[in-house]
């Protein structure tokens, strides 16, 4: 369902059966790690034209890892991080545990 680098990949897949007998599969809820528990890889100052996927590609080598930057900067909405001049923490990639 999710590739190995997805933030949801390590989460347990569970099932719920409706009263009508339909089986619904879903992932358990993901709780981001405390931002202060993440080791810093880099700091990046947002400039014109930046997007989180571009920052993730430059710093982490994978644009789909933008969510790690969101976690490290306590953002639920990625767009909130793109204020010009803002300094973003880019965390070291970690092995995600379920």
Rosetta blueprint (number, residue, H / E / L):
1 X L
2 X L
3 X L
4 X L
5 X L
6 X L
7 X L
8 X L
9 X L
10 X L
11 X L
12 X L
13 X E
14 X E
15 X E
16 X E
17 X E
18 X L
19 X L
20 X L
21 X L
22 X L
23 X E
24 X E
25 X E
26 X E
27 X E
28 X L
29 X L
30 X L
31 X L
32 X L
33 X L
34 X L
35 X H
36 X H
37 X H
38 X L
39 X L
40 X E
41 X E
42 X E
43 X E
44 X E
45 X E
46 X L
47 X L
48 X L
49 X L
50 X L
51 X L
52 X H
53 X H
54 X H
55 X H
56 X H
57 X H
58 X H
59 X H
60 X H
61 X L
62 X L
63 X H
64 X H
65 X H
66 X H
67 X H
68 X H
69 X H
70 X H
71 X H
72 X H
73 X L
74 X L
75 X L
76 X L
77 X L
78 X H
79 X H
80 X H
81 X H
82 X L
83 X L
84 X L
85 X L
86 X L
87 X E
88 X E
89 X E
90 X E
91 X E
92 X L
93 X L
94 X L
95 X L
96 X L
97 X L
98 X L
